[in-house]
Amino acid sequence: MIAPLERLANNPLIRPSQISFAKATGTFNPGATIDHASGKVVLLVRVYEGDTGRSSLALALSTDGERIDEIRPGITREEPYEEWGAEDARVTWLADERRYAITYTGYSPAGPRVCLITTDDLLSPERYRRHGPRINGENKNCVVFPEKIDGQYVILHRPMPRMVCIRVSSLESQWPDTGVPLVGPRPGTWRSSRVGAGAPPIRTSIGWLLPFHGATSIEEGNVYSMGWCVLDLKKPETVLYVSDAPALTPEAPYEIELGRIPQVDPANFKTGIRVVFPQGLVERGDDLLVYYGAADVSVGGARVRKRDLVMSLADAIRLKQGGVPL
């Protein structure tokens, strides 16, 4: 049995009513990292503005990772490729370079595009350096590994409907729009329609550990859940483990929205908005903390002891358990 995640007692951690600088109807899909200047957990949260019908990204700071101390504006819509929204960020601390890589979706008439920002100061948006869209065509759900492998940056992204792995020599150059397929949809499972990378992975003794999301088809309810994936440390194109059942699926009241909300097309959710969408993973003490979008409305968090999770995954890998990646 894989060590279970435990939802944080203070969930939802962020609600739309906590946003003071916009008329928010949604605060969800948070990227997460540790700010290495202050030691605080920082969430980069999507804020859906009900009056404009557009999204921006807010910085939410937490001393303990379980209670939000402050929320301030982060990434606003400044460039043409962000005209319709800046959405769904992931944040990677590149320790060797002393800088952060922020991948996010720039949404515009050209469609959703994977975009990149780099900075040496996460809490100062005026220091953010935009590099624009990195991948040709419509694409989302992109994460950058925290370390180079064989001198190259390793990146996961999603050309629909599967997660692929690419390598590049420079983050600032154009990235390939195709790569080595890692995990894809499997009919009749919790990820029957599509999958995508969740948070940037962390190094463990058994491999690169990352949460990812899977979704069922619209006919099956379009339910978004979270699973675990383990990739080989030296060759991340090799999948060692993938969850055969969700590690976290919409069950709590704040993960299920039965009413209409402006940020969601109701035609896509026939049985209500049932969403657990992981985008942040940080280490805090002995625990791993996962941060996720709940029902496209709020931010939730869950914890698991790192040692317990790694040991249980090691046992599953040794026994050749888990789901089929592709």
VEXRO-766809 format. One record per atom (N, C-alpha, C, CB): x, y, z. Coordinates in steps of 0.02 Angstrom, whole numbers, padded with zeros to 5 digits, always signed. Glycine has a CB too. Layout:
VEXRO-766809
XYZ;...
end
This chain:
VEXRO-766809
+00043-00060+00000;+00000+00000+00000;+00044+00062+00000;-00048+00000+00062;+00029+00109-00044;+00066+00171-00047;+00045+00216+00010;+00055+00206-00116;+00094+00247+00044;+00080+00291+00100;+00029+00344+00079;+00145+00324+00127;-00025+00352+00117;-00078+00398+00095;-00063+00471+00111;-00144+00378+00128;-00092+00514+00070;-00091+00586+00083;-00145+00604+00133;-00099+00626+00018;-00130+00652+00175;-00178+00677+00225;-00192+00751+00210;-00151+00669+00299;-00254+00768+00199;-00273+00837+00185;-00257+00881+00245;-00347+00842+00166;-00234+00942+00232;-00217+00988+00286;-00281+01011+00322;-00179+01048+00260;-00275+01020+00386;-00333+01038+00427;-00361+01106+00409;-00314+01038+00501;-00319+01151+00382;-00341+01219+00366;-00369+01226+00296;-00284+01267+00376;-00378+01172+00260;-00406+01176+00192;-00476+01206+00193;-00407+01108+00160;-00493+01244+00141;-00450+01269+00087;-00402+01323+00114;-00492+01297+00029;-00341+01321+00090;-00291+01369+00114;-00302+01438+00086;-00222+01344+00096;-00327+01442+00024;-00340+01507-00008;-00408+01504-00041;-00285+01524-00060;-00450+01553-00027;-00515+01561-00057;-00518+01627-00095;-00571+01557-00004;-00564+01634-00143;-00569+01697-00180;-00580+01758-00135;-00626+01692-00229;-00614+01750-00079;-00628+01807-00035;-00565+01836-00004;-00675+01786+00020;-00508+01800-00007;-00446+01824+00022;-00408+01871-00024;-00403+01766+00041;-00431+01879-00086;-00397+01922-00134;-00423+01993-00127;-00406+01895-00207;-00378+02039-00112;-00398+02109-00100;-00389+02153-00161;-00359+02137-00043;-00350+02131-00210;-00332+02174-00267;-00371+02157-00330;-00259+02169-00280;-00419+02110-00327;-00460+02092-00384;-00525+02063-00359;-00422+02042-00431;-00577+02066-00402;-00641+02035-00386;-00638+01962-00408;-00701+02072-00420;-00608+01921-00366;-00593+01852-00385;-00653+01806-00374;-00533+01826-00345;-00664+01762-00422;-00711+01707-00413;-00676+01640-00408;-00761+01706-00471;-00610+01640-00420;-00571+01579-00413;-00499+01595-00393;-00572+01540-00477;-00473+01556-00346;-00402+01558-00327;-00379+01486-00324;-00390+01595-00257;-00343+01463-00375;-00332+01391-00381;-00268+01377-00420;-00392+01357-00415;-00252+01313-00430;-00195+01288-00469;-00130+01324-00450;-00209+01297-00543;-00104+01309-00389;-00045+01344-00364;+00021+01309-00379;-00052+01353-00290;+00068+01344-00409;+00137+01322-00408;+00165+01334-00339;+00179+01357-00462;+00218+01299-00320;+00245+01307-00252;+00320+01294-00251;+00210+01260-00204;+00353+01330-00206;+00424+01319-00193;+00442+01349-00126;+00468+01349-00251;+00504+01340-00105;+00530+01374-00046;+00570+01435-00070;+00575+01326-00003;+00554+01493-00043;+00593+01553-00058;+00659+01547-00019;+00554+01618-00039;+00714+01546-00055;+00778+01532-00023;+00809+01593+00010;+00826+01504-00074;+00776+01650+00004;+00798+01708+00042;+00766+01711+00111;+00783+01772+00004;+00701+01694+00114;+00663+01699+00177;+00648+01632+00209;+00599+01736+00165;+00652+01578+00172;+00634+01513+00198;+00560+01499+00198;+00659+01506+00267;+00520+01546+00172;+00448+01537+00172;+00425+01494+00112;+00413+01605+00170;+00369+01461+00122;+00336+01428+00066;+00300+01481+00025;+00286+01372+00091;+00312+01480-00040;+00280+01529-00085;+00237+01492-00135;+00334+01573-00120;+00174+01511-00140;+00128+01485-00190;+00117+01538-00243;+00061+01463-00158;+00119+01518-00305;+00103+01562-00361;+00035+01539-00386;+00158+01560-00418;-00017+01576-00366;-00086+01553-00371;-00123+01588-00429;-00123+01567-00305;-00160+01549-00466;-00202+01577-00519;-00261+01613-00488;-00225+01522-00568;-00271+01675-00507;-00328+01715-00484;-00372+01730-00543;-00304+01782-00450;-00433+01704-00542;-00481+01718-00595;-00522+01779-00576;-00527+01658-00609;-00518+01830-00619;-00552+01893-00606;-00622+01891-00636;-00512+01953-00634;-00672+01891-00593;-00740+01885-00616;-00764+01942-00659;-00786+01879-00559;-00736+02002-00648;-00758+02060-00686;-00726+02064-00755;-00744+02124-00648;-00666+02036-00764;-00633+02039-00829;-00637+01972-00866;-00560+02058-00820;-00651+01918-00831;-00650+01853-00862;-00580+01830-00881;-00694+01853-00922;-00530+01857-00847;-00460+01842-00861;-00425+01819-00797;-00424+01903-00892;-00367+01787-00805;-00329+01764-00747;-00262+01800-00742;-00318+01689-00751;-00240+01809-00680;-00172+01831-00665;-00145+01785-00612;-00171+01906-00642;-00083+01797-00590;-00052+01754-00540;-00033+01794-00479;+00010+01718-00569;-00050+01769-00420;-00036+01802-00357;+00017+01763-00318;-00100+01810-00315;+00056+01799-00278;+00105+01769-00233;+00072+01762-00164;+00169+01812-00229;+00071+01701-00139;+00045+01687-00072;+00102+01660-00029;-00015+01637-00074;+00114+01690+00028;+00171+01672+00071;+00147+01638+00134;+00213+01735+00088;+00185+01587+00155;+00168+01549+00215;+00231+01532+00254;+00129+01485+00197;+00230+01545+00319;+00288+01528+00361;+00292+01453+00373;+00284+01565+00426;+00235+01421+00386;+00236+01350+00403;+00211+01304+00347;+00194+01339+00464;+00188+01333+00292;+00162+01293+00237;+00090+01272+00245;+00204+01233+00228;+00059+01289+00301;-00009+01267+00315;-00058+01325+00324;-00010+01224+00376;-00032+01385+00335;-00073+01445+00344;-00044+01500+00301;-00078+01467+00419;-00086+01535+00266;-00063+01588+00222;-00056+01653+00262;-00112+01598+00162;+00004+01683+00259;+00017+01744+00297;+00001+01807+00256;+00089+01746+00319;+00011+01803+00191;+00005+01863+00149;-00007+01843+00077;+00069+01907+00155;-00048+01882+00042;-00059+01872-00030;-00050+01939-00064;-00130+01842-00045;-00010+01939-00118;+00004+02001-00154;+00004+01987-00229;+00072+02031-00131;-00002+02038-00270;+00001+02027-00343;+00067+01997-00364;-00010+02093-00380;+00065+01955-00416;+00125+01922-00441;+00136+01937-00514;+00121+01848-00429;+00109+01894-00557;+00117+01901-00629;+00053+01929-00659;+00136+01834-00662;+00056+01989-00685;-00001+02020-00717;+00004+02010-00793;-00007+02095-00699;-00050+02025-00828;-00052+02017-00901;-00019+02078-00933;-00125+02008-00927;+00040+02068-00961;+00078+02123-00989;+00093+02115-01063;+00143+02131-00952;+00098+02053-01087;+00119+02040-01156;+00061+02015-01198;+00177+01990-01157;+00065+02022-01265;+00011+01997-01307;-00005+01924-01297;+00029+02009-01379;+00045+01882-01283;+00033+01811-01274;-00002+01796-01207;+00098+01773-01279;-00012+01847-01165;-00048+01840-01101;-00115+01878-01103;-00005+01866-01043;-00136+01900-01161;-00194+01944-01166;-00255+01915-01132;-00209+01958-01239;-00266+01851-01139;-00325+01820-01110;-00311+01787-01042;-00353+01768-01157;-00249+01789-01020;-00236+01762-00954;-00166+01736-00944;-00283+01708-00941;-00142+01741-00882;-00081+01708-00858;-00104+01656-00807;-00029+01759-00826;-00090+01592-00821;-00122+01538-00785;-00073+01483-00765;-00178+01509-00828;-00091+01447-00712;-00064+01381-00696;+00012+01376-00696;-00092+01331-00745;+00042+01411-00648;+00115+01414-00644;+00144+01353-00608;+00137+01478-00609;+00205+01335-00627;+00248+01290-00589;+00314+01327-00576;+00260+01223-00627;+00344+01314-00518;+00404+01351-00498;+00460+01301-00481;+00389+01398-00438;+00518+01310-00512;+00576+01268-00499;+00633+01311-00474;+00597+01229-00563;+00663+01290-00418;+00724+01323-00393;+00784+01287-00424;+00727+01322-00315;+00822+01322-00465;+00883+01295-00495;+00942+01314-00450;+00893+01322-00568;+00958+01271-00403;+01006+01288-00350;+01074+01305-00378;+01012+01231-00301;+01097+01268-00428;+01164+01280-00455;+01169+01349-00488;+01182+01226-00506;+01113+01376-00510;+01113+01440-00545;+01086+01497-00501;+01072+01435-00609;+01061+01479-00442;+01033+01528-00396;+00979+01569-00428;+01088+01574-00370;+00935+01535-00464;+00879+01569-00495;+00819+01521-00499;+00897+01596-00566;+00761+01550-00509;+00699+01513-00515;+00677+01512-00589;+00643+01544-00471;+00649+01456-00609;+00617+01450-00674;+00542+01442-00662;+00646+01390-00716;+00503+01488-00690;+00430+01486-00683;+00401+01470-00752;+00402+01554-00655;+00369+01413-00757;+00331+01398-00818;+00258+01411-00804;+00343+01324-00840;+00223+01437-00854;+00152+01453-00845;+00119+01454-00913;+00143+01521-00808;+00053+01457-00913;+00015+01460-00975;-00001+01532-00991;-00049+01417-00970;+00023+01556-01048;+00002+01620-01074;-00055+01607-01123;+00061+01657-01109;-00113+01636-01108;-00172+01622-01149;-00191+01685-01188;-00232+01600-01104;-00202+01675-01253;-00215+01731-01298;-00254+01705-01358;-00148+01766-01321;-00269+01748-01408;-00302+01722-01468;-00262+01668-01502;-00314+01778-01516;-00197+01662-01488;-00156+01608-01517;-00165+01542-01480;-00083+01628-01516;-00206+01542-01426;-00217+01482-01387;-00173+01480-01325;-00205+01421-01429;-00177+01426-01287;-00134+01418-01228;-00064+01399-01248;-00164+01366-01179;-00014+01435-01222;+00056+01423-01240;+00097+01415-01176;+00084+01480-01285;+00146+01370-01178;+00193+01364-01123;+00241+01423-01125;+00232+01296-01127;+00243+01461-01070;+00286+01521-01066;+00334+01514-01008;+00243+01585-01058;+00387+01555-01009;+00440+01550-00959;+00458+01618-00932;+00502+01517-00989;+00468+01619-00866;+00497+01677-00831;+00554+01650-00789;+00443+01714-00786;+00609+01687-00786;+00663+01671-00739;+00676+01731-00694;+00728+01651-00777;+00700+01717-00634;+00714+01771-00586;+00760+01746-00531;+00649+01798-00555;+00798+01792-00503;+00839+01776-00444;+00805+01798-00380;+00909+01808-00450;+00747+01829-00386;+00710+01854-00328;+00636+01840-00337;+00723+01931-00318;+00613+01786-00307;+00545+01764-00318;+00493+01813-00292;+00534+01697-00285;+00510+01851-00240;+00462+01895-00208;+00460+01965-00238;+00476+01899-00135;+00498+01975-00291;+00501+02041-00323;+00482+02035-00397;+00571+02073-00316;+00417+02037-00413;+00397+02029-00483;+00428+02079-00531;+00322+02034-00487;+00448+02136-00506;+00480+02185-00551;+00548+02159-00576;+00490+02252-00514;+00575+02107-00545;+00638+02078-00567;+00628+02017-00613;+00680+02058-00506;+00565+01999-00625;+00552+01941-00667;+00572+01956-00740;+00477+01922-00664;+00603+01907-00771;+00623+01914-00841;+00581+01867-00884;+00699+01898-00850;+00540+01896-00926;+00497+01856-00970;+00537+01833-01032;+00436+01897-00992;+00527+01769-01049;+00558+01741-01109;+00505+01721-01161;+00600+01680-01090;+00441+01731-01145;+00388+01718-01193;+00374+01644-01202;+00406+01748-01258;+00333+01628-01252;+00317+01558-01267;+00379+01518-01285;+00265+01553-01323;+00383+01457-01259;+00443+01415-01271;+00429+01358-01319;+00468+01387-01205;+00365+01340-01329;+00348+01282-01369;+00297+01304-01422;+00319+01224-01325;+00305+01281-01483;+00258+01296-01535;+00191+01262-01522;+00286+01275-01604;+00136+01298-01538;+00071+01267-01535;+00040+01267-01465;+00074+01198-01559;-00022+01245-01462;-00058+01243-01398;-00029+01189-01353;-00133+01230-01411;-00016+01208-01291;+00017+01162-01245;+00011+01190-01174;+00092+01151-01265;+00013+01146-01125;+00006+01166-01054;+00045+01116-01011;-00069+01170-01033;+00040+01128-00945;+00064+01079-00896;+00138+01062-00905;+00023+01015-00900;+00179+01112-00893;+00251+01106-00905;+00290+01115-00840;+00275+01156-00958;+00340+01071-00829;+00383+01078-00770;+00456+01070-00791;+00364+01025-00716;+00500+01105-00755;+00572+01101-00766;+00603+01065-00706;+00603+01172-00775;+00648+01017-00720;+00682+00981-00666;+00729+01029-00628;+00722+00921-00695;+00741+01016-00564;+00783+01061-00524;+00858+01053-00537;+00769+01050-00451;+00878+01001-00573;+00949+00989-00588;+00957+00972-00661;+00977+00931-00543;+01014+00990-00689;+01031+00967-00756;+01051+00893-00754;+01088+01009-00787;+01039+00858-00808;+01060+00789-00815;+01102+00785-00879;+00999+00740-00818;+01163+00761-00873;+01210+00759-00929;+01217+00827-00961;+01186+00707-00981;+01217+00879-00920;+01228+00946-00945;+01168+00979-00978;+01283+00946-00991;+01110+00947-00974;+01050+00973-01007;+00993+00984-00957;+01028+00926-01063;+00951+01033-00972;+00890+01042-00935;+00839+00989-00957;+00861+01114-00945;+00804+00961-00909;+00752+00911-00923;+00684+00943-00909;+00763+00846-00881;+00639+00934-00956;+00574+00968-00953;+00519+00917-00969;+00571+01028-01001;+00465+00920-00933;+00405+00881-00948;+00351+00929-00971;+00381+00839-00887;+00316+00911-01025;+00258+00952-01046;+00206+00907-01077;+00280+01008-01095;+00150+00936-01098;+00095+00895-01122;+00069+00918-01190;+00039+00896-01072;+00094+00888-01243;+00056+00892-01306;-00002+00842-01299;+00101+00876-01370;-00063+00865-01301;-00120+00823-01285;-00116+00755-01318;-00185+00858-01305;-00134+00700-01282;-00159+00700-01214;-00110+00670-01164;-00223+00662-01211;-00044+00669-01180;+00003+00632-01139;+00061+00677-01116;+00031+00571-01176;+00097+00653-01067;+00155+00688-01040;+00218+00662-01075;+00161+00678-00964;+00260+00710-01098;+00321+00691-01133;+00381+00723-01099;+00318+00712-01208;+00440+00696-01113;+00503+00720-01085;+00547+00746-01141;+00538+00665-01045;+00575+00806-01130;+00622+00835-01178;+00684+00858-01140;+00590+00894-01217;+00738+00870-01177;+00799+00899-01149;+00821+00957-01193;+00856+00845-01143;+00846+01009-01161;+00871+01067-01198;+00936+01091-01167;+00818+01125-01199;+00977+01123-01206;+01040+01149-01181;+01032+01217-01149;+01091+01152-01236;+00978+01253-01167;+00966+01320-01141;+00892+01330-01131;+00994+01374-01189;+00874+01356-01073;+00803+01372-01060;+00779+01428-01105;+00793+01390-00987;+00823+01471-01125;+00803+01530-01163;+00792+01516-01237;+00856+01584-01156;+00814+01457-01261;+00804+01439-01331;+00734+01409-01341;+00859+01390-01354;+00715+01398-01403;+00652+01365-01418;+00655+01292-01395;+00635+01369-01493;+00600+01268-01367;+00597+01199-01343;+00561+01155-01393;+00561+01196-01275;+00579+01091-01398;+00544+01045-01444;+00470+01038-01424;+00579+00977-01444;+00427+01034-01475;+00356+01026-01460;+00335+00952-01456;+00314+01061-01512;+00382+00907-01468;+00370+00836-01457;+00428+00808-01417;+00362+00797-01524;+00418+00750-01387;+00471+00720-01347;+00458+00647-01335;+00477+00756-01280;+00492+00618-01286;+00484+00547-01270;+00421+00539-01227;+00547+00519-01232;+00371+00502-01250;+00310+00493-01210;+00326+00455-01145;+00257+00454-01251;+00298+00480-01090;+00309+00449-01025;+00246+00416-00998;+00334+00500-00975;+00193+00456-00990;+00131+00431-00962;+00074+00458-01004;+00123+00453-00886;+00027+00414-01021;-00030+00434-01061;-00095+00408-01032;-00022+00410-01132;-00150+00424-01064;-00216+00400-01041;-00223+00325-01049;-00272+00436-01078;-00262+00295-01004;-00277+00224-01007;-00352+00215-01000;-00239+00185-00953;-00386+00189-01051;-00459+00180-01048;-00480+00139-00987;-00485+00145-01111;-00535+00160-00957;-00563+00123-00901;-00529+00136-00834;-00560+00051-00914;-00483+00186-00833;-00449+00202-00770;-00464+00274-00750;-00372+00192-00778;-00434+00295-00695;-00444+00363-00669;-00413+00416-00714;-00416+00369-00599;-00372+00394-00763;-00340+00440-00811;-00359+00418-00882;-00263+00441-00802;-00422+00408-00893;-00445+00380-00956;-00440+00428-01015;-00515+00356-00949;-00437+00494-01001;-00440+00543-01055;-00374+00578-01069;-00492+00595-01040;-00339+00601-01016;-00277+00639-01026;-00239+00642-00960;-00292+00710-01053;-00175+00656-00965;-00132+00665-00906;-00087+00724-00919;-00091+00600-00891;-00058+00750-00865;-00011+00805-00870;+00033+00809-00809;-00047+00871-00881;+00093+00838-00817;+00139+00847-00761;+00108+00891-00708;+00205+00877-00785;+00121+00875-00645;+00095+00915-00591;+00146+00966-00568;+00074+00871-00532;+00188+00946-00520;+00239+00991-00493;+00308+00970-00518;+00238+00991-00416;+00357+01016-00517;+00426+00995-00531;+00446+00938-00484;+00475+01054-00524;+00482+00889-00509;+00498+00830-00468;+00551+00846-00416;+00521+00772-00511;+00554+00802-00366;+00608+00806-00316;+00650+00743-00321;+00579+00816-00245;+00713+00749-00305;+00759+00692-00305;+00748+00651-00242;+00834+00715-00309;+00741+00585-00249;+00737+00539-00193;+00784+00481-00206;+00664+00514-00182;+00790+00438-00158;+00835+00380-00165;+00810+00331-00217;+00843+00345-00098;+00746+00333-00234;+00719+00285-00282;+00710+00315-00352;+00652+00259-00258;+00719+00381-00358;+00709+00413-00423;+00678+00481-00416;+00666+00369-00468;+00664+00512-00473;+00630+00576-00473;+00556+00565-00458;+00639+00613-00542;+00533+00598-00405;+00463+00590-00383;+00423+00652-00402;+00460+00579-00307;+00368+00641-00438;+00325+00698-00454;+00252+00677-00450;+00342+00726-00523;+00210+00724-00429;+00138+00713-00435;+00116+00732-00506;+00099+00755-00383;+00066+00698-00531;+00038+00716-00595;-00038+00711-00592;+00066+00671-00652;-00072+00741-00640;-00144+00737-00640;-00168+00692-00696;-00175+00806-00647;-00224+00661-00684;-00259+00623-00735;-00331+00642-00735;-00250+00547-00724;-00364+00637-00793;-00434+00657-00798;-00472+00604-00837;-00442+00726-00831;-00534+00596-00819;-00579+00553-00857;-00610+00594-00914;-00635+00522-00812;-00647+00561-00957;-00679+00595-01013;-00738+00637-00988;-00702+00545-01066;-00761+00682-01031;-00819+00723-01013;-00879+00678-00999;-00836+00774-01069;-00887+00626-01040;-00942+00579-01030;-00938+00543-00963;-00944+00528-01086;-00877+00535-00938;-00866+00501-00873;-00865+00551-00815;-00801+00462-00874;-00877+00616-00829;-00880+00666-00777;-00823+00715-00777;-00882+00633-00712;-00770+00702-00817;-00713+00747-00820;-00684+00758-00750;-00732+00814-00851;-00673+00704-00714;-00648+00706-00646;-00571+00709-00648;-00673+00645-00604;-00543+00759-00614;-00470+00767-00610;-00446+00740-00543;-00450+00841-00619;-00396+00696-00545;-00367+00667-00485;-00291+00670-00490;-00391+00594-00475;-00258+00654-00434;-00185+00656-00431;-00156+00586-00422;-00161+00701-00374;-00099+00573-00456;-00062+00512-00445;+00012+00527-00436;-00072+00464-00502;+00051+00476-00418;+00124+00482-00411;+00157+00450-00471;+00148+00449-00346;+00214+00478-00491;+00256+00450-00543;+00328+00452-00519;+00247+00489-00610;+00366+00399-00532;+00437+00396-00516;+00476+00383-00580;+00451+00340-00462;+00526+00426-00593;+00568+00421-00652;+00639+00405-00632;+00565+00486-00693;+00675+00371-00675;+00744+00353-00662;+00787+00415-00653;+00772+00309-00719;+00832+00414-00603;+00872+00473-00588;+00918+00493-00645;+00913+00461-00526;+00950+00444-00678;+00999+00460-00730;+00966+00463-00799;+01054+00408-00731;+00911+00428-00807;+00876+00428-00871;+00801+00440-00858;+00887+00360-00909;+00781+00503-00850;+00712+00518-00831;+00661+00499-00885;+00705+00591-00816;+00685+00480-00944;+00639+00455-00994;+00611+00385-00977;+00674+00452-01062;+00639+00355-00924;+00617+00288-00902;+00571+00294-00842;+00679+00245-00884;+00510+00268-00849;+00460+00270-00795;+00468+00208-00752;+00388+00274-00824;+00480+00218-00687;+00488+00163-00640;+00422+00145-00605;+00540+00180-00588;+00379+00194-00598;+00316+00183-00563;+00265+00235-00583;+00325+00183-00486;+00203+00215-00589;+00148+00262-00599;+00087+00235-00561;+00131+00272-00676;+00050+00279-00528;-00006+00258-00486;-00059+00221-00526;-00037+00318-00451;-00079+00163-00501;-00135+00128-00533;-00202+00151-00507;-00128+00052-00523;-00201+00185-00450;-00261+00215-00421;-00242+00285-00397;-00291+00172-00361;-00289+00331-00394;-00271+00400-00374;-00242+00403-00304;-00331+00444-00378;-00192+00445-00296;-00166+00460-00229;-00211+00510-00194;-00094+00487-00233;-00246+00551-00233;-00293+00600-00206;-00346+00612-00260;-00257+00668-00185;-00409+00605-00242;-00464+00614-00289;-00518+00657-00256;-00493+00545-00312;-00559+00693-00294;-00607+00739-00263;-00657+00702-00218;-00646+00776-00317;-00652+00717-00154;-00696+00687-00104;-00719+00739-00053;-00662+00630-00068;-00675+00786-00035;-00693+00838+00014;-00742+00887-00017;-00630+00875+00039;-00785+00919+00023;-00834+00965-00005;-00804+01021-00047;-00874+00996+00050;-00745+01046-00028;-00715+01102-00066;-00682+01078-00130;-00665+01137-00023;-00680+01012-00142;-00653+00985-00204;-00708+00969-00255;-00613+00923-00190;-00769+00983-00236;-00827+00969-00278;-00872+01031-00280;-00866+00907-00253;-00883+01058-00338;-00925+01117-00347;-00984+01098-00392;-00886+01178-00376;-01044+01100-00364;-01102+01079-00402;-01138+01137-00437;-01151+01044-00356;-01120+01199-00418;-01151+01257-00448;-01111+01283-00507;-01160+01312-00398;-01137+01335-00539;-01102+01366-00596;-01054+01419-00570;-01153+01397-00645;-00995+01421-00600;-00945+01471-00584;-00917+01500-00649;-00889+01442-00539;-00900+01564-00649;-00880+01597-00711;-00819+01567-00745;-00867+01669-00698;-00773+01538-00707;-00710+01514-00736;-00715+01446-00769;-00658+01512-00683;-00774+01417-00770;-00781+01349-00796;-00839+01346-00846;-00793+01299-00739;-00828+01311-00902;-00881+01297-00949;-00921+01238-00924;-00853+01283-01021;-00985+01247-00906;-01023+01192-00876;-01031+01132-00923;-01091+01216-00856;-01023+01143-00988;-01029+01087-01035;-00974+01036-01025;-01028+01113-01107;-00919+01057-00993;-00863+01011-00982;-00870+00971-00918;-00799+01050-00979;-00920+00987-00877;-00927+00953-00812;-01001+00935-00802;-00901+00997-00753;-01020+00877-00825;-01091+00858-00825;-01117+00838-00757;-01102+00802-00874;-01072+00819-00711;-01093+00797-00645;-01064+00841-00590;-01072+00724-00633;-01049+00903-00607;-01017+00948-00559;-00942+00951-00571;-01032+00926-00488;-00911+01003-00544;-00840+01013-00552;-00804+00975-00497;-00821+01089-00551;-00772+00921-00517;-00739+00877-00469;-00664+00876-00487;-00770+00804-00470;-00626+00916-00450;-00557+00928-00471;-00509+00928-00412;-00553+00995-00508;-00457+00887-00418;-00395+00892-00380;-00339+00899-00431;-00383+00828-00332;-00307+00958-00433;-00259+00974-00485;-00193+00994-00454;-00286+01030-00532;-00145+00947-00446;-00082+00962-00410;-00034+01001-00453;-00049+00897-00388;-00004+01053-00422;+00047+01092-00457;+00107+01110-00414;+00016+01155-00484;+00103+01097-00348;+00157+01115-00304;+00178+01057-00260;+00138+01174-00261;+00243+01048-00250;+00269+00996-00205;+00331+01025-00171;+00286+00930-00244;+00329+01028-00104;+00387+01054-00067;+00402+01007-00008;+00373+01126-00042;+00465+01009+00014;+00486+00973+00074;+00485+01020+00132;+00556+00941+00064;+00454+00999+00187;+00451+01039+00248;+00462+00993+00307;+00383+01077+00254;+00522+00996+00336;+00537+00949+00391;+00538+00878+00364;+00486+00956+00448;+00502+00834+00397;+00498+00764+00376;+00445+00752+00324;+00485+00720+00436;+00406+00803+00308;+00348+00795+00265;+00359+00821+00195;+00289+00830+00296;+00320+00792+00149;+00309+00822+00084;+00241+00854+00084;+00316+00768+00027;+00237+00915+00059;+00173+00951+00055;+00155+00958-00019;+00177+01020+00090;+00095+00936-00036;+00068+00943-00103;+00016+00998-00102;+00038+00875-00129;+00020+01043-00150;-00030+01097-00157;-00067+01087-00222;+00004+01167-00154;-00133+01097-00219;-00174+01080-00277;-00233+01128-00284;-00198+01008-00273;-00257+01134-00345;-00319+01170-00358;-00377+01125-00341;-00322+01194-00431;-00426+01152-00305;-00484+01114-00283;-00547+01142-00317;-00491+01117-00206;-00577+01102-00360;-00640+01119-00393;-00636+01183-00435;-00695+01126-00342;-00575+01201-00456;-00565+01263-00494;-00590+01325-00456;-00600+01259-00562;-00589+01320-00389;-00612+01376-00348;-00559+01396-00297;-00677+01356-00311;-00529+01348-00262;-00486+01364-00205;-00422+01322-00207;-00523+01352-00139;-00379+01334-00157;-00315+01298-00151;-00319+01250-00092;-00256+01347-00142;-00301+01188-00104;-00297+01139-00051;-00225+01116-00041;-00342+01080-00065;-00212+01084+00016;-00147+01056+00029;-00153+00988+00062;-00106+01103+00073;-00103+00946+00053;-00102+00880+00084;-00030+00863+00101;-00133+00826+00037;-00022+00819+00151;+00045+00801+00174;+00053+00725+00178;+00059+00831+00242;+00117+00704+00173;+00136+00635+00185;+00208+00636+00209;+00126+00591+00121;+00225+00591+00255;+00294+00586+00276;+00336+00561+00217;+00302+00538+00338;+00389+00596+00202;+00429+00579+00144;+00457+00508+00150;+00486+00628+00136;+00482+00491+00208;+00512+00424+00217;+00461+00369+00204;+00541+00417+00288;+00399+00379+00230;+00347+00328+00222;+00328+00321+00148;+00286+00346+00263;+00322+00377+00114;+00303+00374+00043;+00357+00340+00002;+00290+00444+00016;+00420+00360+00012;+00474+00333-00027;+00481+00257-00015;+00541+00369-00011;+00476+00237+00048;+00482+00166+00063;+00425+00126+00031;+00482+00155+00139;+00365+00152+00034;+00308+00116+00005;+00314+00113-00071;+00242+00149+00025;+00338+00166-00102;+00349+00165-00175;+00405+00118-00194;+00363+00236-00200;+00458+00115-00152;+00514+00069-00165;+00489-00003-00164;+00570+00078-00113;+00446-00018-00116;+00418-00086-00112;+00376-00101-00174;+00375-00094-00049;+00336-00052-00196;+00294-00062-00255;+00336-00073-00318;+00247-00002-00265;+00390-00036-00323;+00435-00044-00381;+00468-00113-00379;+00489+00011-00383;+00491-00133-00320;+00523-00198-00314;+00476-00255-00332;+00549-00208-00242;+00413-00247-00314;+00363-00299-00328;+00330-00291-00396;+00309-00299-00275;+00355-00242-00435;+00328-00228-00502;+00254-00213-00500;+00342-00287-00548;+00234-00174-00451;+00165-00152-00446;+00157-00084-00479;+00143-00149-00372;+00097-00059-00481;+00083+00005-00511;+00047-00002-00577;+00147+00044-00521;+00030+00055-00606;-00008+00055-00667;+00038+00050-00729;-00050+00117-00672;+00006+00049-00787;+00042+00047-00851;+00050+00119-00875;+00003+00004-00904;+00111+00141-00888;+00122+00211-00907;+00086+00231-00971;+00195+00224-00914;+00092+00191-01023;+00064+00209-01089;+00019+00153-01115;+00121+00224-01139;
end
